[in-house]
Amino acid sequence: MKYEAKCIIISRKKRPVKTDDLGRPCGIALFNINDAHKTNEVPKKILDFENVEKVVIQELKVGFFLAGADVIINRLKSLDITREGPNIIITGKQE
């Protein structure tokens, strides 16, 4: 599905119940500004996914923040996020 955002932050969420399954909850926050992690800006939308095994990011430059274990993608011109089985596929174009 296509979304409009300048920046997204991909976060792993805690499982409601601890299991040995590979899947876990994942959240993707969409922002209207770049470098949203440096501000107090509230996301314009948060996408929640359950039982995700892997997030695949194709053809985009990303940043990984060790302090929070989040992935940030800035300078987005277009964004497409789809679910394929247990995986989330993120594609798009950047400035």
PyMOL Python script that loads the backbone (N, CA, C, O; Angstrom):
from pymol import cmd

cmd.read_pdbstr("""\
ATOM      1  N   MET A   1       0.840  -1.169   0.000  1.00  0.00           N
ATOM      2  CA  MET A   1       0.000   0.000   0.000  1.00  0.00           C
ATOM      3  C   MET A   1       0.892   1.241   0.000  1.00  0.00           C
ATOM      4  O   MET A   1       1.924   1.265   0.671  1.00  0.00           O
ATOM      5  N   LYS A   2       0.506   2.242  -0.731  1.00  0.00           N
ATOM      6  CA  LYS A   2       1.290   3.466  -0.825  1.00  0.00           C
ATOM      7  C   LYS A   2       0.930   4.415   0.317  1.00  0.00           C
ATOM      8  O   LYS A   2      -0.230   4.539   0.709  1.00  0.00           O
ATOM      9  N   TYR A   3       1.964   5.080   0.840  1.00  0.00           N
ATOM     10  CA  TYR A   3       1.789   6.042   1.922  1.00  0.00           C
ATOM     11  C   TYR A   3       2.578   7.283   1.599  1.00  0.00           C
ATOM     12  O   TYR A   3       3.538   7.232   0.829  1.00  0.00           O
ATOM     13  N   GLU A   4       2.177   8.415   2.188  1.00  0.00           N
ATOM     14  CA  GLU A   4       2.930   9.657   2.059  1.00  0.00           C
ATOM     15  C   GLU A   4       3.603   9.943   3.387  1.00  0.00           C
ATOM     16  O   GLU A   4       2.949  10.021   4.427  1.00  0.00           O
ATOM     17  N   ALA A   5       4.921  10.097   3.340  1.00  0.00           N
ATOM     18  CA  ALA A   5       5.706  10.417   4.530  1.00  0.00           C
ATOM     19  C   ALA A   5       7.075  10.890   4.076  1.00  0.00           C
ATOM     20  O   ALA A   5       7.557  10.480   3.020  1.00  0.00           O
ATOM     21  N   LYS A   6       7.701  11.746   4.861  1.00  0.00           N
ATOM     22  CA  LYS A   6       9.077  12.170   4.602  1.00  0.00           C
ATOM     23  C   LYS A   6      10.059  11.280   5.341  1.00  0.00           C
ATOM     24  O   LYS A   6      11.216  11.149   4.940  1.00  0.00           O
ATOM     25  N   CYS A   7       9.588  10.661   6.435  1.00  0.00           N
ATOM     26  CA  CYS A   7      10.455   9.869   7.295  1.00  0.00           C
ATOM     27  C   CYS A   7       9.618   8.756   7.928  1.00  0.00           C
ATOM     28  O   CYS A   7       8.449   8.958   8.256  1.00  0.00           O
ATOM     29  N   ILE A   8      10.230   7.577   8.096  1.00  0.00           N
ATOM     30  CA  ILE A   8       9.574   6.522   8.862  1.00  0.00           C
ATOM     31  C   ILE A   8      10.559   5.967   9.891  1.00  0.00           C
ATOM     32  O   ILE A   8      11.772   5.966   9.684  1.00  0.00           O
ATOM     33  N   ILE A   9      10.002   5.501  10.996  1.00  0.00           N
ATOM     34  CA  ILE A   9      10.797   4.824  12.017  1.00  0.00           C
ATOM     35  C   ILE A   9      10.179   3.445  12.215  1.00  0.00           C
ATOM     36  O   ILE A   9       8.988   3.318  12.500  1.00  0.00           O
ATOM     37  N   ILE A  10      11.005   2.416  12.059  1.00  0.00           N
ATOM     38  CA  ILE A  10      10.571   1.027  12.199  1.00  0.00           C
ATOM     39  C   ILE A  10      11.031   0.535  13.562  1.00  0.00           C
ATOM     40  O   ILE A  10      12.213   0.617  13.896  1.00  0.00           O
ATOM     41  N   SER A  11      10.090   0.025  14.347  1.00  0.00           N
ATOM     42  CA  SER A  11      10.396  -0.398  15.711  1.00  0.00           C
ATOM     43  C   SER A  11       9.881  -1.809  15.978  1.00  0.00           C
ATOM     44  O   SER A  11       8.822  -2.214  15.500  1.00  0.00           O
ATOM     45  N   ARG A  12      10.659  -2.526  16.745  1.00  0.00           N
ATOM     46  CA  ARG A  12      10.233  -3.829  17.234  1.00  0.00           C
ATOM     47  C   ARG A  12       9.452  -3.568  18.512  1.00  0.00           C
ATOM     48  O   ARG A  12       9.859  -2.745  19.331  1.00  0.00           O
ATOM     49  N   LYS A  13       8.336  -4.260  18.688  1.00  0.00           N
ATOM     50  CA  LYS A  13       7.528  -4.086  19.892  1.00  0.00           C
ATOM     51  C   LYS A  13       7.614  -5.343  20.752  1.00  0.00           C
ATOM     52  O   LYS A  13       7.984  -6.417  20.276  1.00  0.00           O
ATOM     53  N   LYS A  14       7.267  -5.189  22.017  1.00  0.00           N
ATOM     54  CA  LYS A  14       7.263  -6.339  22.920  1.00  0.00           C
ATOM     55  C   LYS A  14       6.095  -7.258  22.589  1.00  0.00           C
ATOM     56  O   LYS A  14       5.007  -6.817  22.217  1.00  0.00           O
ATOM     57  N   ARG A  15       6.361  -8.538  22.737  1.00  0.00           N
ATOM     58  CA  ARG A  15       5.293  -9.523  22.557  1.00  0.00           C
ATOM     59  C   ARG A  15       4.374  -9.499  23.767  1.00  0.00           C
ATOM     60  O   ARG A  15       4.835  -9.329  24.896  1.00  0.00           O
ATOM     61  N   PRO A  16       3.075  -9.668  23.539  1.00  0.00           N
ATOM     62  CA  PRO A  16       2.166  -9.705  24.679  1.00  0.00           C
ATOM     63  C   PRO A  16       2.391 -10.948  25.546  1.00  0.00           C
ATOM     64  O   PRO A  16       2.211 -10.909  26.763  1.00  0.00           O
ATOM     65  N   VAL A  17       2.790 -12.058  24.897  1.00  0.00           N
ATOM     66  CA  VAL A  17       3.070 -13.312  25.594  1.00  0.00           C
ATOM     67  C   VAL A  17       4.364 -13.875  25.024  1.00  0.00           C
ATOM     68  O   VAL A  17       4.510 -13.959  23.804  1.00  0.00           O
ATOM     69  N   LYS A  18       5.305 -14.262  25.878  1.00  0.00           N
ATOM     70  CA  LYS A  18       6.580 -14.795  25.404  1.00  0.00           C
ATOM     71  C   LYS A  18       6.375 -16.192  24.822  1.00  0.00           C
ATOM     72  O   LYS A  18       5.825 -17.074  25.482  1.00  0.00           O
ATOM     73  N   THR A  19       6.820 -16.385  23.584  1.00  0.00           N
ATOM     74  CA  THR A  19       6.736 -17.678  22.908  1.00  0.00           C
ATOM     75  C   THR A  19       8.033 -17.941  22.175  1.00  0.00           C
ATOM     76  O   THR A  19       8.901 -17.070  22.108  1.00  0.00           O
ATOM     77  N   ASP A  20       8.171 -19.134  21.625  1.00  0.00           N
ATOM     78  CA  ASP A  20       9.347 -19.478  20.825  1.00  0.00           C
ATOM     79  C   ASP A  20       9.138 -19.166  19.340  1.00  0.00           C
ATOM     80  O   ASP A  20      10.026 -19.413  18.524  1.00  0.00           O
ATOM     81  N   ASP A  21       7.975 -18.628  18.991  1.00  0.00           N
ATOM     82  CA  ASP A  21       7.698 -18.278  17.601  1.00  0.00           C
ATOM     83  C   ASP A  21       8.681 -17.221  17.117  1.00  0.00           C
ATOM     84  O   ASP A  21       9.183 -16.420  17.905  1.00  0.00           O
ATOM     85  N   LEU A  22       8.951 -17.225  15.817  1.00  0.00           N
ATOM     86  CA  LEU A  22       9.825 -16.201  15.238  1.00  0.00           C
ATOM     87  C   LEU A  22       9.123 -14.853  15.139  1.00  0.00           C
ATOM     88  O   LEU A  22       9.768 -13.811  15.254  1.00  0.00           O
ATOM     89  N   GLY A  23       7.813 -14.861  14.927  1.00  0.00           N
ATOM     90  CA  GLY A  23       7.077 -13.618  14.719  1.00  0.00           C
ATOM     91  C   GLY A  23       6.966 -12.780  15.973  1.00  0.00           C
ATOM     92  O   GLY A  23       6.865 -13.292  17.088  1.00  0.00           O
ATOM     93  N   ARG A  24       6.988 -11.477  15.760  1.00  0.00           N
ATOM     94  CA  ARG A  24       6.799 -10.534  16.868  1.00  0.00           C
ATOM     95  C   ARG A  24       6.123  -9.284  16.303  1.00  0.00           C
ATOM     96  O   ARG A  24       6.142  -9.056  15.094  1.00  0.00           O
ATOM     97  N   PRO A  25       5.525  -8.476  17.187  1.00  0.00           N
ATOM     98  CA  PRO A  25       4.875  -7.244  16.716  1.00  0.00           C
ATOM     99  C   PRO A  25       5.891  -6.219  16.206  1.00  0.00           C
ATOM    100  O   PRO A  25       7.022  -6.142  16.686  1.00  0.00           O
ATOM    101  N   CYS A  26       5.454  -5.439  15.224  1.00  0.00           N
ATOM    102  CA  CYS A  26       6.310  -4.419  14.612  1.00  0.00           C
ATOM    103  C   CYS A  26       5.463  -3.177  14.394  1.00  0.00           C
ATOM    104  O   CYS A  26       4.286  -3.271  14.047  1.00  0.00           O
ATOM    105  N   GLY A  27       6.068  -2.012  14.599  1.00  0.00           N
ATOM    106  CA  GLY A  27       5.379  -0.752  14.348  1.00  0.00           C
ATOM    107  C   GLY A  27       6.175   0.104  13.378  1.00  0.00           C
ATOM    108  O   GLY A  27       7.403   0.159  13.447  1.00  0.00           O
ATOM    109  N   ILE A  28       5.476   0.764  12.486  1.00  0.00           N
ATOM    110  CA  ILE A  28       6.110   1.689  11.548  1.00  0.00           C
ATOM    111  C   ILE A  28       5.414   3.032  11.711  1.00  0.00           C
ATOM    112  O   ILE A  28       4.228   3.172  11.410  1.00  0.00           O
ATOM    113  N   ALA A  29       6.170   4.021  12.193  1.00  0.00           N
ATOM    114  CA  ALA A  29       5.633   5.367  12.408  1.00  0.00           C
ATOM    115  C   ALA A  29       5.966   6.242  11.200  1.00  0.00           C
ATOM    116  O   ALA A  29       7.113   6.284  10.758  1.00  0.00           O
ATOM    117  N   LEU A  30       4.969   6.935  10.674  1.00  0.00           N
ATOM    118  CA  LEU A  30       5.127   7.816   9.522  1.00  0.00           C
ATOM    119  C   LEU A  30       5.118   9.269   9.986  1.00  0.00           C
ATOM    120  O   LEU A  30       4.261   9.682  10.766  1.00  0.00           O
ATOM    121  N   PHE A  31       6.093  10.037   9.487  1.00  0.00           N
ATOM    122  CA  PHE A  31       6.247  11.436   9.880  1.00  0.00           C
ATOM    123  C   PHE A  31       6.261  12.350   8.660  1.00  0.00           C
ATOM    124  O   PHE A  31       6.602  11.926   7.556  1.00  0.00           O
ATOM    125  N   ASN A  32       5.884  13.612   8.876  1.00  0.00           N
ATOM    126  CA  ASN A  32       5.919  14.634   7.825  1.00  0.00           C
ATOM    127  C   ASN A  32       7.242  15.385   7.776  1.00  0.00           C
ATOM    128  O   ASN A  32       7.430  16.251   6.921  1.00  0.00           O
ATOM    129  N   ILE A  33       8.172  15.061   8.693  1.00  0.00           N
ATOM    130  CA  ILE A  33       9.468  15.745   8.739  1.00  0.00           C
ATOM    131  C   ILE A  33      10.586  14.720   8.719  1.00  0.00           C
ATOM    132  O   ILE A  33      10.385  13.566   9.099  1.00  0.00           O
ATOM    133  N   ASN A  34      11.756  15.135   8.280  1.00  0.00           N
ATOM    134  CA  ASN A  34      12.941  14.292   8.338  1.00  0.00           C
ATOM    135  C   ASN A  34      13.537  14.326   9.740  1.00  0.00           C
ATOM    136  O   ASN A  34      13.294  15.260  10.505  1.00  0.00           O
ATOM    137  N   ASP A  35      14.315  13.304  10.070  1.00  0.00           N
ATOM    138  CA  ASP A  35      14.984  13.201  11.375  1.00  0.00           C
ATOM    139  C   ASP A  35      14.004  13.365  12.531  1.00  0.00           C
ATOM    140  O   ASP A  35      14.269  14.099  13.483  1.00  0.00           O
ATOM    141  N   ALA A  36      12.898  12.694  12.442  1.00  0.00           N
ATOM    142  CA  ALA A  36      11.849  12.805  13.461  1.00  0.00           C
ATOM    143  C   ALA A  36      12.330  12.353  14.837  1.00  0.00           C
ATOM    144  O   ALA A  36      11.790  12.782  15.856  1.00  0.00           O
ATOM    145  N   HIS A  37      13.334  11.496  14.869  1.00  0.00           N
ATOM    146  CA  HIS A  37      13.862  11.010  16.154  1.00  0.00           C
ATOM    147  C   HIS A  37      14.558  12.110  16.951  1.00  0.00           C
ATOM    148  O   HIS A  37      14.810  11.941  18.144  1.00  0.00           O
ATOM    149  N   LYS A  38      14.868  13.219  16.313  1.00  0.00           N
ATOM    150  CA  LYS A  38      15.537  14.336  16.986  1.00  0.00           C
ATOM    151  C   LYS A  38      14.549  15.381  17.504  1.00  0.00           C
ATOM    152  O   LYS A  38      14.958  16.395  18.071  1.00  0.00           O
ATOM    153  N   THR A  39      13.266  15.140  17.314  1.00  0.00           N
ATOM    154  CA  THR A  39      12.255  16.119  17.700  1.00  0.00           C
ATOM    155  C   THR A  39      11.212  15.475  18.618  1.00  0.00           C
ATOM    156  O   THR A  39      11.283  14.286  18.930  1.00  0.00           O
ATOM    157  N   ASN A  40      10.260  16.277  19.034  1.00  0.00           N
ATOM    158  CA  ASN A  40       9.120  15.779  19.813  1.00  0.00           C
ATOM    159  C   ASN A  40       7.892  15.610  18.920  1.00  0.00           C
ATOM    160  O   ASN A  40       6.766  15.498  19.406  1.00  0.00           O
ATOM    161  N   GLU A  41       8.126  15.593  17.617  1.00  0.00           N
ATOM    162  CA  GLU A  41       7.030  15.465  16.639  1.00  0.00           C
ATOM    163  C   GLU A  41       6.278  14.152  16.838  1.00  0.00           C
ATOM    164  O   GLU A  41       6.877  13.097  17.046  1.00  0.00           O
ATOM    165  N   VAL A  42       4.966  14.245  16.769  1.00  0.00           N
ATOM    166  CA  VAL A  42       4.105  13.064  16.881  1.00  0.00           C
ATOM    167  C   VAL A  42       3.917  12.481  15.476  1.00  0.00           C
ATOM    168  O   VAL A  42       3.722  13.234  14.523  1.00  0.00           O
ATOM    169  N   PRO A  43       3.971  11.151  15.335  1.00  0.00           N
ATOM    170  CA  PRO A  43       3.768  10.570  14.004  1.00  0.00           C
ATOM    171  C   PRO A  43       2.375  10.904  13.468  1.00  0.00           C
ATOM    172  O   PRO A  43       1.406  10.994  14.222  1.00  0.00           O
ATOM    173  N   LYS A  44       2.303  11.085  12.157  1.00  0.00           N
ATOM    174  CA  LYS A  44       0.988  11.346  11.576  1.00  0.00           C
ATOM    175  C   LYS A  44       0.180  10.063  11.481  1.00  0.00           C
ATOM    176  O   LYS A  44      -1.049  10.091  11.415  1.00  0.00           O
ATOM    177  N   LYS A  45       0.890   8.928  11.476  1.00  0.00           N
ATOM    178  CA  LYS A  45       0.210   7.636  11.431  1.00  0.00           C
ATOM    179  C   LYS A  45       1.167   6.567  11.948  1.00  0.00           C
ATOM    180  O   LYS A  45       2.377   6.656  11.737  1.00  0.00           O
ATOM    181  N   ILE A  46       0.625   5.557  12.626  1.00  0.00           N
ATOM    182  CA  ILE A  46       1.422   4.414  13.069  1.00  0.00           C
ATOM    183  C   ILE A  46       0.775   3.153  12.515  1.00  0.00           C
ATOM    184  O   ILE A  46      -0.412   2.905  12.727  1.00  0.00           O
ATOM    185  N   LEU A  47       1.565   2.368  11.808  1.00  0.00           N
ATOM    186  CA  LEU A  47       1.097   1.093  11.270  1.00  0.00           C
ATOM    187  C   LEU A  47       1.553  -0.012  12.208  1.00  0.00           C
ATOM    188  O   LEU A  47       2.743  -0.117  12.507  1.00  0.00           O
ATOM    189  N   ASP A  48       0.626  -0.836  12.673  1.00  0.00           N
ATOM    190  CA  ASP A  48       0.952  -1.943  13.569  1.00  0.00           C
ATOM    191  C   ASP A  48       0.780  -3.260  12.834  1.00  0.00           C
ATOM    192  O   ASP A  48      -0.223  -3.479  12.155  1.00  0.00           O
ATOM    193  N   PHE A  49       1.761  -4.130  12.976  1.00  0.00           N
ATOM    194  CA  PHE A  49       1.734  -5.455  12.366  1.00  0.00           C
ATOM    195  C   PHE A  49       2.010  -6.504  13.430  1.00  0.00           C
ATOM    196  O   PHE A  49       2.849  -6.293  14.307  1.00  0.00           O
ATOM    197  N   GLU A  50       1.317  -7.626  13.362  1.00  0.00           N
ATOM    198  CA  GLU A  50       1.524  -8.735  14.286  1.00  0.00           C
ATOM    199  C   GLU A  50       2.259  -9.866  13.572  1.00  0.00           C
ATOM    200  O   GLU A  50       2.179  -9.989  12.350  1.00  0.00           O
ATOM    201  N   ASN A  51       2.973 -10.688  14.334  1.00  0.00           N
ATOM    202  CA  ASN A  51       3.644 -11.893  13.834  1.00  0.00           C
ATOM    203  C   ASN A  51       4.542 -11.636  12.625  1.00  0.00           C
ATOM    204  O   ASN A  51       4.433 -12.318  11.606  1.00  0.00           O
ATOM    205  N   VAL A  52       5.419 -10.657  12.746  1.00  0.00           N
ATOM    206  CA  VAL A  52       6.365 -10.332  11.684  1.00  0.00           C
ATOM    207  C   VAL A  52       7.680 -11.056  11.960  1.00  0.00           C
ATOM    208  O   VAL A  52       8.215 -10.985  13.067  1.00  0.00           O
ATOM    209  N   GLU A  53       8.193 -11.746  10.955  1.00  0.00           N
ATOM    210  CA  GLU A  53       9.494 -12.410  11.086  1.00  0.00           C
ATOM    211  C   GLU A  53      10.629 -11.534  10.578  1.00  0.00           C
ATOM    212  O   GLU A  53      11.731 -11.553  11.125  1.00  0.00           O
ATOM    213  N   LYS A  54      10.348 -10.755   9.513  1.00  0.00           N
ATOM    214  CA  LYS A  54      11.418  -9.987   8.891  1.00  0.00           C
ATOM    215  C   LYS A  54      10.849  -8.748   8.207  1.00  0.00           C
ATOM    216  O   LYS A  54       9.766  -8.787   7.623  1.00  0.00           O
ATOM    217  N   VAL A  55      11.603  -7.641   8.290  1.00  0.00           N
ATOM    218  CA  VAL A  55      11.283  -6.429   7.534  1.00  0.00           C
ATOM    219  C   VAL A  55      12.348  -6.309   6.447  1.00  0.00           C
ATOM    220  O   VAL A  55      13.540  -6.220   6.740  1.00  0.00           O
ATOM    221  N   VAL A  56      11.909  -6.307   5.198  1.00  0.00           N
ATOM    222  CA  VAL A  56      12.815  -6.221   4.061  1.00  0.00           C
ATOM    223  C   VAL A  56      12.729  -4.805   3.502  1.00  0.00           C
ATOM    224  O   VAL A  56      11.652  -4.343   3.126  1.00  0.00           O
ATOM    225  N   ILE A  57      13.875  -4.118   3.449  1.00  0.00           N
ATOM    226  CA  ILE A  57      13.937  -2.748   2.938  1.00  0.00           C
ATOM    227  C   ILE A  57      14.713  -2.795   1.632  1.00  0.00           C
ATOM    228  O   ILE A  57      15.884  -3.175   1.609  1.00  0.00           O
ATOM    229  N   GLN A  58      14.055  -2.406   0.544  1.00  0.00           N
ATOM    230  CA  GLN A  58      14.670  -2.509  -0.775  1.00  0.00           C
ATOM    231  C   GLN A  58      14.972  -1.140  -1.362  1.00  0.00           C
ATOM    232  O   GLN A  58      14.103  -0.269  -1.411  1.00  0.00           O
ATOM    233  N   GLU A  59      16.208  -0.958  -1.806  1.00  0.00           N
ATOM    234  CA  GLU A  59      16.651   0.216  -2.551  1.00  0.00           C
ATOM    235  C   GLU A  59      16.483   1.546  -1.808  1.00  0.00           C
ATOM    236  O   GLU A  59      16.225   2.577  -2.429  1.00  0.00           O
ATOM    237  N   LEU A  60      16.626   1.522  -0.488  1.00  0.00           N
ATOM    238  CA  LEU A  60      16.548   2.749   0.310  1.00  0.00           C
ATOM    239  C   LEU A  60      17.737   2.832   1.253  1.00  0.00           C
ATOM    240  O   LEU A  60      18.236   1.809   1.722  1.00  0.00           O
ATOM    241  N   LYS A  61      18.191   4.054   1.530  1.00  0.00           N
ATOM    242  CA  LYS A  61      19.247   4.265   2.514  1.00  0.00           C
ATOM    243  C   LYS A  61      18.605   4.355   3.883  1.00  0.00           C
ATOM    244  O   LYS A  61      17.634   5.086   4.078  1.00  0.00           O
ATOM    245  N   VAL A  62      19.155   3.604   4.836  1.00  0.00           N
ATOM    246  CA  VAL A  62      18.559   3.553   6.172  1.00  0.00           C
ATOM    247  C   VAL A  62      19.588   3.883   7.237  1.00  0.00           C
ATOM    248  O   VAL A  62      20.793   3.804   6.998  1.00  0.00           O
ATOM    249  N   GLY A  63      19.106   4.251   8.410  1.00  0.00           N
ATOM    250  CA  GLY A  63      19.949   4.451   9.581  1.00  0.00           C
ATOM    251  C   GLY A  63      19.458   3.540  10.694  1.00  0.00           C
ATOM    252  O   GLY A  63      18.253   3.343  10.854  1.00  0.00           O
ATOM    253  N   PHE A  64      20.389   2.985  11.465  1.00  0.00           N
ATOM    254  CA  PHE A  64      20.046   2.083  12.566  1.00  0.00           C
ATOM    255  C   PHE A  64      20.571   2.693  13.850  1.00  0.00           C
ATOM    256  O   PHE A  64      21.761   2.991  13.957  1.00  0.00           O
ATOM    257  N   PHE A  65      19.695   2.883  14.827  1.00  0.00           N
ATOM    258  CA  PHE A  65      20.078   3.517  16.074  1.00  0.00           C
ATOM    259  C   PHE A  65      20.202   2.480  17.172  1.00  0.00           C
ATOM    260  O   PHE A  65      19.211   1.886  17.596  1.00  0.00           O
ATOM    261  N   LEU A  66      21.427   2.267  17.629  1.00  0.00           N
ATOM    262  CA  LEU A  66      21.704   1.239  18.624  1.00  0.00           C
ATOM    263  C   LEU A  66      21.036   1.523  19.966  1.00  0.00           C
ATOM    264  O   LEU A  66      20.642   0.592  20.668  1.00  0.00           O
ATOM    265  N   ALA A  67      20.906   2.770  20.322  1.00  0.00           N
ATOM    266  CA  ALA A  67      20.310   3.116  21.613  1.00  0.00           C
ATOM    267  C   ALA A  67      18.866   2.638  21.711  1.00  0.00           C
ATOM    268  O   ALA A  67      18.437   2.192  22.775  1.00  0.00           O
ATOM    269  N   GLY A  68      18.125   2.722  20.636  1.00  0.00           N
ATOM    270  CA  GLY A  68      16.728   2.319  20.677  1.00  0.00           C
ATOM    271  C   GLY A  68      16.416   1.110  19.824  1.00  0.00           C
ATOM    272  O   GLY A  68      15.292   0.610  19.846  1.00  0.00           O
ATOM    273  N   ALA A  69      17.388   0.635  19.076  1.00  0.00           N
ATOM    274  CA  ALA A  69      17.209  -0.497  18.160  1.00  0.00           C
ATOM    275  C   ALA A  69      16.139  -0.200  17.109  1.00  0.00           C
ATOM    276  O   ALA A  69      15.414  -1.100  16.687  1.00  0.00           O
ATOM    277  N   ASP A  70      16.044   1.055  16.691  1.00  0.00           N
ATOM    278  CA  ASP A  70      15.083   1.450  15.667  1.00  0.00           C
ATOM    279  C   ASP A  70      15.807   1.705  14.353  1.00  0.00           C
ATOM    280  O   ASP A  70      16.998   2.016  14.327  1.00  0.00           O
ATOM    281  N   VAL A  71      15.060   1.566  13.267  1.00  0.00           N
ATOM    282  CA  VAL A  71      15.579   1.876  11.938  1.00  0.00           C
ATOM    283  C   VAL A  71      14.829   3.112  11.456  1.00  0.00           C
ATOM    284  O   VAL A  71      13.606   3.191  11.569  1.00  0.00           O
ATOM    285  N   ILE A  72      15.578   4.081  10.915  1.00  0.00           N
ATOM    286  CA  ILE A  72      14.962   5.306  10.412  1.00  0.00           C
ATOM    287  C   ILE A  72      15.292   5.447   8.926  1.00  0.00           C
ATOM    288  O   ILE A  72      16.408   5.168   8.490  1.00  0.00           O
ATOM    289  N   ILE A  73      14.299   5.883   8.170  1.00  0.00           N
ATOM    290  CA  ILE A  73      14.491   6.149   6.741  1.00  0.00           C
ATOM    291  C   ILE A  73      14.007   7.572   6.500  1.00  0.00           C
ATOM    292  O   ILE A  73      12.838   7.882   6.727  1.00  0.00           O
ATOM    293  N   ASN A  74      14.913   8.440   6.037  1.00  0.00           N
ATOM    294  CA  ASN A  74      14.650   9.861   5.795  1.00  0.00           C
ATOM    295  C   ASN A  74      14.556  10.160   4.302  1.00  0.00           C
ATOM    296  O   ASN A  74      14.825   9.307   3.457  1.00  0.00           O
ATOM    297  N   ARG A  75      14.167  11.394   4.006  1.00  0.00           N
ATOM    298  CA  ARG A  75      14.153  11.958   2.651  1.00  0.00           C
ATOM    299  C   ARG A  75      13.287  11.158   1.683  1.00  0.00           C
ATOM    300  O   ARG A  75      13.651  10.996   0.518  1.00  0.00           O
ATOM    301  N   LEU A  76      12.155  10.663   2.149  1.00  0.00           N
ATOM    302  CA  LEU A  76      11.275   9.869   1.294  1.00  0.00           C
ATOM    303  C   LEU A  76      10.468  10.753   0.348  1.00  0.00           C
ATOM    304  O   LEU A  76       9.914  11.774   0.755  1.00  0.00           O
ATOM    305  N   LYS A  77      10.410  10.348  -0.913  1.00  0.00           N
ATOM    306  CA  LYS A  77       9.546  10.988  -1.899  1.00  0.00           C
ATOM    307  C   LYS A  77       8.316  10.122  -2.150  1.00  0.00           C
ATOM    308  O   LYS A  77       7.217  10.633  -2.366  1.00  0.00           O
ATOM    309  N   SER A  78       8.516   8.802  -2.117  1.00  0.00           N
ATOM    310  CA  SER A  78       7.401   7.866  -2.235  1.00  0.00           C
ATOM    311  C   SER A  78       7.682   6.683  -1.327  1.00  0.00           C
ATOM    312  O   SER A  78       8.835   6.392  -1.010  1.00  0.00           O
ATOM    313  N   LEU A  79       6.622   6.004  -0.910  1.00  0.00           N
ATOM    314  CA  LEU A  79       6.752   4.919   0.054  1.00  0.00           C
ATOM    315  C   LEU A  79       5.687   3.869  -0.216  1.00  0.00           C
ATOM    316  O   LEU A  79       4.515   4.195  -0.407  1.00  0.00           O
ATOM    317  N   ASP A  80       6.103   2.605  -0.230  1.00  0.00           N
ATOM    318  CA  ASP A  80       5.166   1.500  -0.405  1.00  0.00           C
ATOM    319  C   ASP A  80       5.490   0.448   0.656  1.00  0.00           C
ATOM    320  O   ASP A  80       6.625  -0.017   0.750  1.00  0.00           O
ATOM    321  N   ILE A  81       4.493   0.081   1.448  1.00  0.00           N
ATOM    322  CA  ILE A  81       4.662  -0.922   2.501  1.00  0.00           C
ATOM    323  C   ILE A  81       3.638  -2.021   2.258  1.00  0.00           C
ATOM    324  O   ILE A  81       2.435  -1.764   2.223  1.00  0.00           O
ATOM    325  N   THR A  82       4.123  -3.250   2.089  1.00  0.00           N
ATOM    326  CA  THR A  82       3.226  -4.376   1.853  1.00  0.00           C
ATOM    327  C   THR A  82       3.577  -5.529   2.781  1.00  0.00           C
ATOM    328  O   THR A  82       4.702  -5.648   3.265  1.00  0.00           O
ATOM    329  N   ARG A  83       2.596  -6.360   3.009  1.00  0.00           N
ATOM    330  CA  ARG A  83       2.781  -7.557   3.829  1.00  0.00           C
ATOM    331  C   ARG A  83       2.782  -8.755   2.903  1.00  0.00           C
ATOM    332  O   ARG A  83       1.849  -8.941   2.121  1.00  0.00           O
ATOM    333  N   GLU A  84       3.829  -9.576   2.985  1.00  0.00           N
ATOM    334  CA  GLU A  84       3.913 -10.809   2.212  1.00  0.00           C
ATOM    335  C   GLU A  84       4.151 -11.943   3.193  1.00  0.00           C
ATOM    336  O   GLU A  84       5.289 -12.209   3.579  1.00  0.00           O
ATOM    337  N   GLY A  85       3.088 -12.606   3.591  1.00  0.00           N
ATOM    338  CA  GLY A  85       3.193 -13.661   4.599  1.00  0.00           C
ATOM    339  C   GLY A  85       3.671 -13.083   5.912  1.00  0.00           C
ATOM    340  O   GLY A  85       3.083 -12.127   6.416  1.00  0.00           O
ATOM    341  N   PRO A  86       4.753 -13.658   6.489  1.00  0.00           N
ATOM    342  CA  PRO A  86       5.256 -13.139   7.766  1.00  0.00           C
ATOM    343  C   PRO A  86       6.201 -11.947   7.613  1.00  0.00           C
ATOM    344  O   PRO A  86       6.749 -11.462   8.602  1.00  0.00           O
ATOM    345  N   ASN A  87       6.395 -11.474   6.380  1.00  0.00           N
ATOM    346  CA  ASN A  87       7.372 -10.408   6.117  1.00  0.00           C
ATOM    347  C   ASN A  87       6.697  -9.100   5.729  1.00  0.00           C
ATOM    348  O   ASN A  87       5.614  -9.091   5.145  1.00  0.00           O
ATOM    349  N   ILE A  88       7.363  -7.987   6.067  1.00  0.00           N
ATOM    350  CA  ILE A  88       6.954  -6.649   5.644  1.00  0.00           C
ATOM    351  C   ILE A  88       7.975  -6.193   4.612  1.00  0.00           C
ATOM    352  O   ILE A  88       9.179  -6.246   4.862  1.00  0.00           O
ATOM    353  N   ILE A  89       7.501  -5.744   3.455  1.00  0.00           N
ATOM    354  CA  ILE A  89       8.374  -5.270   2.384  1.00  0.00           C
ATOM    355  C   ILE A  89       8.195  -3.757   2.268  1.00  0.00           C
ATOM    356  O   ILE A  89       7.081  -3.263   2.100  1.00  0.00           O
ATOM    357  N   ILE A  90       9.325  -3.023   2.361  1.00  0.00           N
ATOM    358  CA  ILE A  90       9.296  -1.565   2.258  1.00  0.00           C
ATOM    359  C   ILE A  90      10.131  -1.151   1.058  1.00  0.00           C
ATOM    360  O   ILE A  90      11.311  -1.489   0.957  1.00  0.00           O
ATOM    361  N   THR A  91       9.503  -0.416   0.154  1.00  0.00           N
ATOM    362  CA  THR A  91      10.186   0.125  -1.017  1.00  0.00           C
ATOM    363  C   THR A  91       9.796   1.592  -1.154  1.00  0.00           C
ATOM    364  O   THR A  91       8.868   2.060  -0.494  1.00  0.00           O
ATOM    365  N   GLY A  92      10.503   2.306  -2.006  1.00  0.00           N
ATOM    366  CA  GLY A  92      10.177   3.704  -2.232  1.00  0.00           C
ATOM    367  C   GLY A  92      11.286   4.424  -2.960  1.00  0.00           C
ATOM    368  O   GLY A  92      12.217   3.812  -3.482  1.00  0.00           O
ATOM    369  N   LYS A  93      11.166   5.732  -2.984  1.00  0.00           N
ATOM    370  CA  LYS A  93      12.165   6.614  -3.595  1.00  0.00           C
ATOM    371  C   LYS A  93      12.547   7.669  -2.589  1.00  0.00           C
ATOM    372  O   LYS A  93      11.727   8.105  -1.782  1.00  0.00           O
ATOM    373  N   GLN A  94      13.829   8.086  -2.644  1.00  0.00           N
ATOM    374  CA  GLN A  94      14.330   9.134  -1.767  1.00  0.00           C
ATOM    375  C   GLN A  94      14.859  10.295  -2.577  1.00  0.00           C
ATOM    376  O   GLN A  94      15.192  10.161  -3.754  1.00  0.00           O
ATOM    377  N   GLU A  95      14.930  11.460  -1.905  1.00  0.00           N
ATOM    378  CA  GLU A  95      15.504  12.660  -2.544  1.00  0.00           C
ATOM    379  C   GLU A  95      16.981  12.463  -2.735  1.00  0.00           C
ATOM    380  O   GLU A  95      17.659  13.349  -3.255  1.00  0.00           O
TER     381      GLU A  95
END
""", "prot")
cmd.dss("prot")
cmd.show_as("cartoon", "prot")
cmd.util.cbc("prot")
cmd.orient("prot")
